[in-house]
């Protein structure tokens, strides 16, 4: 059995939703300029996956990386997402999905995802909701942020 480590710099203002950790990280292009730095929010979600849904989840993410890549990238731009990554951990029972997004504007991201502008968003929600089997109990065991000495 492999031990999976996920390192995240977490701010004091992180969201307290189970299964999700938010942290401040500096954004990369296209949402920054040389004159103005913008800070992104790193959103991480850890969810159990129904074992019978692992193959459909893999197939969906394969499509996002290949045949539907242009659609997926268009939604990321509208949602101010600069990086999105999904990791499937199959050596646990049940399997787990670790989902990470670097977001410049979390409010705009949610608004855009819920707008229905991109049909792929509704498909993504339906497929992931069918696959998800709840969230494991989680504990933040390290909370450090460079330049955040206000404690």
LINGI-V817274 format. One record per residue. N is the residue number from 1. NEAR is the number of other C-alpha atoms within 10 Angstrom. Layout:
# LINGI-V817274
[[N:NEAR] [N:NEAR]]
This chain:
# LINGI-V817274
[[1:5] [2:8] [3:7] [4:8] [5:6] [6:7] [7:7] [8:19] [9:15] [10:21] [11:18] [12:14] [13:9] [14:15] [15:14] [16:9] [17:9] [18:15] [19:19] [20:19] [21:23] [22:25] [23:22] [24:22] [25:19] [26:13] [27:21] [28:16] [29:10] [30:11] [31:18] [32:14] [33:11] [34:6] [35:5] [36:8] [37:13] [38:15] [39:18] [40:23] [41:22] [42:26] [43:22] [44:21] [45:17] [46:23] [47:23] [48:21] [49:25] [50:17] [51:15] [52:9] [53:17] [54:18] [55:10] [56:14] [57:21] [58:14] [59:12] [60:17] [61:15] [62:13] [63:13] [64:17] [65:13] [66:11] [67:10] [68:14] [69:14] [70:12] [71:14] [72:18] [73:17] [74:12] [75:20] [76:20] [77:16] [78:15] [79:21] [80:22] [81:24] [82:18] [83:15] [84:15] [85:11] [86:15] [87:12] [88:18] [89:16] [90:14] [91:12] [92:12] [93:11] [94:14] [95:18] [96:24] [97:22] [98:17] [99:16] [100:19] [101:20] [102:26] [103:27] [104:25] [105:17] [106:17] [107:12] [108:15] [109:19] [110:12] [111:13] [112:19] [113:21] [114:14] [115:12] [116:11] [117:12] [118:16] [119:12] [120:17] [121:18] [122:14] [123:12] [124:17] [125:13] [126:11] [127:15] [128:16] [129:12] [130:14] [131:21] [132:20] [133:17] [134:15] [135:16] [136:12] [137:9] [138:11] [139:9] [140:8] [141:5] [142:10] [143:11] [144:13] [145:15] [146:7] [147:6] [148:9] [149:7] [150:5] [151:4]]
